[in-house]
Amino acid sequence: MFPLTALLNHSCANNIQRKTVQTQQGVKMSVKASRSIKKGEEIFNSYIDILEPTFVRQYLLYETKNMNCRCARCLDPTDFGLNGNTIICPFCKESSCLPVYSTDITLETGELVAKVWQCTACTKSIPQEKVSQLLQWVYNKQKNLLKSQSNDRIAKFEKFLTDTEKKICGSNMLLIRLKYNLLALYGRLPGYTQQEMRESDWKRKIELCEQILEVLKVLEPGMTVRKGRILHELYLPLAMYAQNLSKNNKTKAEGKKLYQKSIITLNLVIKIFSGEDAGSWEFQMVSNLQENAKDLKNVIQGLK
């Protein structure tokens, strides 16, 4: 349907984002840089979701595209420093156990193999089979949770995260993907609507948004629409938490700083969304967001 973009090669460290939007002329696909691209540098697309750990990306690419990826990100056990593959060491309990990839990857298959996982703290090793069983179990549980439509899934997500972070690092992409979905549930599900959210809920949503943004700083350092959507989820919790702090004389100054952070965040959302296609949801939100920015500015000016 879009033959030009179909020619782009894959990389898990891609440098563009693709998006389709409905226009009067039909469906349009736009391609924008997600990071700086030097003159002469190849333009890479990602054929799969970049918010997945290496073993999932490798599996999905082989199953759906019959290819083994050996991009710079896949070959880096630390996942560009994100610890997206890291598990908790069963010996020293540190979040420092990483895959040790085989150096004899065959040119015929290009398969990326980790025969063992080694702890960078205590240096002890774990056989690949045991790690695979753990990660596969987490992956299956994660998929089932993401498919769930129950109204109590916030509690289920949170319990699973609490339990699983005792076994794999909280920055592991299996959990980052879950947190990415979880942050959008706060403020929308029964018991967690904007009118029902407690201070601890607003703080939790802020925490989730900021953790995802730290990941996107590495994987999508440009002004991407995905980053804009997370910032859109973040500005209101910042303002609501700031409102609570401003009611107390002891925390009023901290509340004002959070209000200022909220309006800076919102202005960044407006900047990103204004660059989207006119028929997109993001572009259509701009006028409302600009009014919200004016309201926030008035609130800040009214603080003594």
C-alpha positions as CSV (number, residue, x, y, z in Angstrom):
1,M,0.0,0.0,0.0
2,F,2.9,2.3,0.7
3,P,5.7,0.9,-1.5
4,L,8.3,3.6,-0.8
5,T,8.3,3.1,3.0
6,A,8.2,-0.7,2.5
7,L,11.7,-0.4,1.1
8,L,13.2,0.8,4.4
9,N,15.4,-1.7,6.1
10,H,14.8,-2.8,9.7
11,S,16.7,-1.8,12.9
12,C,15.7,-2.0,16.5
13,A,17.5,1.3,16.8
14,N,15.5,2.9,14.0
15,N,15.7,6.6,13.2
16,I,12.2,7.3,11.9
17,Q,8.6,7.0,13.0
18,R,5.8,6.1,10.6
19,K,2.1,7.0,11.1
20,T,-1.0,6.7,9.0
21,V,-3.8,9.3,9.1
22,Q,-7.2,9.5,7.3
23,T,-7.5,12.5,4.9
24,Q,-10.0,13.6,2.4
25,Q,-7.9,12.1,-0.3
26,G,-7.7,8.7,1.6
27,V,-5.2,7.2,4.0
28,K,-1.9,9.0,4.1
29,M,1.4,7.7,5.6
30,S,3.9,10.2,7.0
31,V,7.5,9.4,7.9
32,K,9.4,11.7,10.3
33,A,12.8,11.5,11.9
34,S,12.9,10.2,15.5
35,R,16.5,11.1,16.0
36,S,19.2,13.1,14.1
37,I,20.0,11.6,10.7
38,K,23.3,12.6,9.1
39,K,23.7,13.1,5.4
40,G,24.3,9.8,3.7
41,E,23.1,7.8,6.7
42,E,20.7,5.0,6.0
43,I,17.1,5.5,7.0
44,F,15.9,2.6,9.2
45,N,12.4,1.6,10.1
46,S,11.4,-0.8,12.9
47,Y,9.3,-3.8,11.8
48,I,8.2,-4.5,15.4
49,D,7.6,-2.6,18.6
50,I,10.8,-1.2,20.0
51,L,9.5,-1.5,23.6
52,E,10.3,-5.2,23.7
53,P,13.4,-6.9,25.1
54,T,15.9,-8.4,22.7
55,F,14.7,-12.0,23.0
56,V,11.1,-11.0,22.1
57,R,12.3,-8.9,19.2
58,Q,14.5,-11.7,17.9
59,Y,11.6,-14.2,18.2
60,L,9.0,-12.0,16.5
61,L,11.3,-10.9,13.7
62,Y,12.2,-14.6,12.9
63,E,8.5,-15.7,13.1
64,T,7.0,-12.9,11.1
65,K,9.9,-11.8,8.8
66,N,12.1,-14.9,8.7
67,M,15.1,-12.8,9.7
68,N,17.6,-12.5,12.6
69,C,18.4,-9.0,13.6
70,R,22.0,-8.1,14.4
71,C,21.6,-4.3,14.8
72,A,23.7,-2.4,17.3
73,R,21.0,-2.5,19.9
74,C,20.5,-6.3,19.6
75,L,24.2,-6.9,20.0
76,D,24.4,-4.8,23.1
77,P,23.5,-6.8,26.2
78,T,22.9,-3.6,28.2
79,D,20.3,-2.4,25.6
80,F,22.1,0.9,25.1
81,G,22.4,1.3,28.8
82,L,18.7,0.9,29.4
83,N,19.0,-2.5,31.1
84,G,16.1,-3.7,29.0
85,N,17.3,-7.3,29.2
86,T,18.5,-7.3,32.8
87,I,17.2,-9.8,35.4
88,I,17.8,-10.1,39.1
89,C,20.8,-12.2,40.0
90,P,19.5,-15.2,42.1
91,F,22.8,-15.3,44.0
92,C,23.5,-11.7,45.1
93,K,20.0,-10.3,44.4
94,E,21.4,-7.4,42.4
95,S,19.8,-6.1,39.2
96,S,22.9,-6.9,37.2
97,C,22.5,-10.2,35.4
98,L,23.0,-9.8,31.6
99,P,23.1,-12.1,28.6
100,V,26.6,-13.2,27.3
101,Y,26.2,-13.6,23.6
102,S,28.0,-16.2,21.7
103,T,30.9,-15.0,19.5
104,D,30.5,-17.8,17.0
105,I,27.2,-16.6,15.4
106,T,27.0,-18.4,12.1
107,L,26.8,-16.3,9.0
108,E,24.3,-18.8,7.6
109,T,21.6,-18.1,10.2
110,G,22.8,-15.0,12.0
111,E,21.1,-16.3,15.1
112,L,21.9,-14.3,18.3
113,V,22.5,-16.8,21.1
114,A,23.2,-16.2,24.8
115,K,24.6,-19.5,26.2
116,V,24.7,-18.1,29.7
117,W,23.6,-15.0,31.7
118,Q,26.3,-13.5,33.9
119,C,26.0,-11.2,36.9
120,T,28.2,-8.1,36.6
121,A,28.2,-7.8,40.4
122,C,29.1,-11.3,41.7
123,T,30.2,-12.7,38.3
124,K,28.2,-15.9,38.8
125,S,26.5,-17.4,35.7
126,I,23.0,-18.9,35.1
127,P,22.3,-21.3,32.2
128,Q,20.4,-20.0,29.3
129,E,17.7,-22.6,29.8
130,K,16.7,-21.4,33.3
131,V,16.6,-17.7,32.2
132,S,14.6,-18.6,29.1
133,Q,12.0,-20.4,31.3
134,L,11.7,-17.3,33.5
135,L,11.5,-14.8,30.7
136,Q,9.0,-16.9,28.8
137,W,6.8,-17.2,31.9
138,V,6.9,-13.4,32.4
139,Y,6.2,-12.8,28.7
140,N,3.1,-15.0,28.7
141,K,1.8,-13.4,31.8
142,Q,2.5,-10.0,30.3
143,K,0.6,-10.8,27.1
144,N,-2.4,-12.0,29.0
145,L,-2.5,-8.9,31.2
146,L,-2.3,-6.7,28.1
147,K,-5.2,-8.5,26.5
148,S,-7.4,-8.1,29.6
149,Q,-10.3,-5.7,29.5
150,S,-11.4,-6.1,33.2
151,N,-12.0,-3.0,35.3
152,D,-9.7,-4.2,38.0
153,R,-6.7,-4.5,35.7
154,I,-4.8,-1.6,37.4
155,A,-4.6,-3.7,40.6
156,K,-3.6,-6.7,38.6
157,F,-0.9,-4.9,36.7
158,E,0.5,-3.4,39.9
159,K,0.5,-6.7,41.7
160,F,2.3,-8.4,38.8
161,L,4.9,-5.7,38.6
162,T,5.5,-5.9,42.4
163,D,5.9,-9.6,42.3
164,T,7.9,-9.8,39.0
165,E,10.4,-7.0,40.0
166,K,11.8,-9.5,42.5
167,K,12.9,-11.6,39.6
168,I,13.7,-9.3,36.7
169,C,14.9,-5.7,36.7
170,G,12.1,-3.0,36.7
171,S,13.7,-1.5,33.6
172,N,13.4,-4.8,31.7
173,M,11.5,-4.1,28.5
174,L,8.9,-6.8,29.4
175,L,7.9,-4.6,32.3
176,I,8.4,-1.3,30.5
177,R,5.8,-2.4,27.9
178,L,3.4,-3.2,30.8
179,K,4.1,0.2,32.4
180,Y,3.6,1.9,29.1
181,N,0.0,0.6,29.0
182,L,-0.6,1.0,32.7
183,L,0.0,4.7,32.8
184,A,-2.9,5.3,30.4
185,L,-5.3,3.4,32.7
186,Y,-4.8,5.8,35.6
187,G,-7.5,8.5,35.2
188,R,-9.8,6.4,33.1
189,L,-10.9,3.2,34.9
190,P,-13.6,2.9,37.6
191,G,-12.1,3.8,40.9
192,Y,-9.3,5.7,39.1
193,T,-11.1,8.3,37.2
194,Q,-9.7,11.9,37.4
195,Q,-12.4,12.7,40.0
196,E,-11.5,9.6,42.1
197,M,-7.7,9.7,41.8
198,R,-5.9,10.1,45.2
199,E,-2.6,11.9,45.6
200,S,-0.7,8.6,45.6
201,D,-2.4,7.7,42.3
202,W,-1.3,11.0,40.7
203,K,2.3,10.4,42.0
204,R,2.2,6.8,40.6
205,K,1.2,8.1,37.2
206,I,3.9,10.7,37.2
207,E,6.5,8.0,38.1
208,L,5.3,5.7,35.3
209,C,5.3,8.6,32.7
210,E,8.8,9.7,33.7
211,Q,10.2,6.2,33.5
212,I,8.9,5.7,30.0
213,L,10.2,9.1,29.0
214,E,13.7,8.1,30.2
215,V,13.5,5.0,27.8
216,L,12.3,7.2,24.9
217,K,15.2,9.6,25.4
218,V,17.4,6.8,24.2
219,L,15.2,5.1,21.7
220,E,13.4,8.1,20.3
221,P,15.4,11.2,21.2
222,G,13.6,13.4,18.7
223,M,10.2,15.1,19.1
224,T,8.2,12.0,18.3
225,V,4.4,11.7,18.6
226,R,4.8,8.8,21.0
227,K,6.9,11.0,23.3
228,G,4.2,13.7,22.9
229,R,1.5,11.3,24.0
230,I,3.4,10.4,27.2
231,L,4.0,14.1,27.9
232,H,0.3,14.6,27.4
233,E,-0.4,12.0,30.0
234,L,2.1,13.6,32.4
235,Y,1.1,17.3,32.4
236,L,-2.3,16.9,34.2
237,P,-0.9,14.6,37.0
238,L,1.8,17.2,37.6
239,A,-0.8,19.9,37.9
240,M,-3.1,17.8,40.2
241,Y,-0.2,16.9,42.5
242,A,0.9,20.5,42.5
243,Q,-2.6,21.6,43.5
244,N,-2.5,19.3,46.6
245,L,0.9,20.6,47.6
246,S,-0.1,24.2,47.2
247,K,-2.8,23.8,49.8
248,N,-0.2,23.3,52.5
249,N,2.0,26.3,53.5
250,K,5.0,24.0,54.1
251,T,4.8,22.6,50.5
252,K,3.4,25.6,48.6
253,A,6.8,26.4,47.1
254,E,7.2,22.8,45.9
255,G,3.7,23.0,44.5
256,K,4.5,26.1,42.5
257,K,7.5,24.4,40.9
258,L,5.4,21.4,39.9
259,Y,2.8,23.8,38.3
260,Q,5.7,25.3,36.3
261,K,6.9,21.9,35.3
262,S,3.3,21.1,34.2
263,I,3.0,24.1,32.0
264,I,6.4,23.5,30.4
265,T,5.4,19.9,29.8
266,L,2.1,21.0,28.2
267,N,3.8,23.6,26.0
268,L,6.0,20.8,24.7
269,V,3.0,18.7,24.0
270,I,1.5,21.6,22.0
271,K,4.7,22.0,20.0
272,I,4.8,18.3,19.1
273,F,1.1,17.9,18.3
274,S,1.1,21.1,16.2
275,G,3.6,19.4,13.9
276,E,1.3,16.4,13.2
277,D,-1.0,16.1,10.2
278,A,-4.2,18.2,10.2
279,G,-6.4,15.2,10.3
280,S,-4.8,13.5,13.2
281,W,-6.2,13.4,16.8
282,E,-3.1,15.1,18.1
283,F,-3.4,18.1,15.8
284,Q,-7.1,18.4,16.6
285,M,-6.3,18.6,20.3
286,V,-4.0,21.6,20.0
287,S,-6.6,24.3,20.4
288,N,-8.0,22.7,23.6
289,L,-4.5,22.2,25.0
290,Q,-3.7,25.9,24.3
291,E,-6.7,26.9,26.4
292,N,-5.5,24.5,29.2
293,A,-2.1,26.2,29.1
294,K,-3.8,29.6,29.6
295,D,-5.7,28.2,32.6
296,L,-2.5,26.8,34.1
297,K,-0.7,30.1,33.6
298,N,-3.5,31.9,35.4
299,V,-3.3,29.5,38.3
300,I,0.5,30.0,38.6
301,Q,0.1,33.8,38.5
302,G,-2.6,33.6,41.2
303,L,-0.2,31.7,43.6
304,K,1.2,34.0,46.4
